């Protein structure tokens, strides 16, 4: 368990128990697939962010409640994230995630999509139980924005003319938006001031941007064992991520042509030459510097919070975003 998890360890355990209990369904396949992807692990950073944000803004659980509302909200965020993973893997035809076969590879595409839908609907059932319309609005808007990001990424696939601005818009919607919602809703639940709610949302946004930028750099600078997925998956799917966009812009004509062809065809046959172009143009350094800038901005968003163990954990989380290798 990482240090920033330990700050809310008992509450985090409650979230894990709640996730397991809320996976219940009379349809066995729903439970099997849901359990499979939850058991595959992951850092669970988004639900962690709910707990840290709520506590740093002074959240106090209702004494007569068996399950705290911020634990329920954290589980809701994890269910939404898990649903997006199930749908993503089908769209991307992925076969490996977190070093395990993806749910679609094990159970098939149709069951994976439908269980993803189940998790979305279960999340909204749990939201109704919390009964906070401000939180409901944030989550409803978030799921809509994530869906838009998915469609935009699909449109950009195989398009070597995708700009850096278009790339940033996709990762803002697909990844950063849920981090944003996790942090902001935690603050809303705690009854934080509008200024603190906004600061928490911005923290989540910058943290999510940093995480995705590092993910995209690791796709060309990591290894399968650490990543839990195949290196080069993004290129195989024709995704024009920032390392490729930067390398095309700053490389030679031959390098740009090579990368353009690979994006169009979704092939990794020339991966060695593409990697050489990425390194020669400083594309990975550029991508990591962008991530570091977002990490720095995330930390600046915490200045309005009182110093606490949770606030310190959020500072550590921003550093972890750019220091990890998986």
Secondary structure, 3 states (H helix, E strand, C coil): CCHHHHCCHHHHHHHHHHHHHHCCCCCHHHHHHHHHHHHCCCCCHHHHHHHHHHHHCCCCCCCCCCCCHHHHHHHHHHHHHHHHHHHHHHHCCCCEECCEECHHHHHCHHHHHHHHHHHHHHHHHHHHHHCCHHHHHHHHHHHHHHHHHHHHHHHHCCCCCCCHHHHHHHHHHHHHHHHHHHHHHHHHHCCCCHHHHHHHHHHHHHHHHHHHHHHHHHCCCCCHHHHCCCCCHHHHCCCCCHHHHHHHHHCCHHHHHHHHHHHHHCCCCCHHHHHHHHHHCCHHHHHHHHHHHHHHHHHHHHHHCCCCHHHHHHHHHHHHHHHCCC
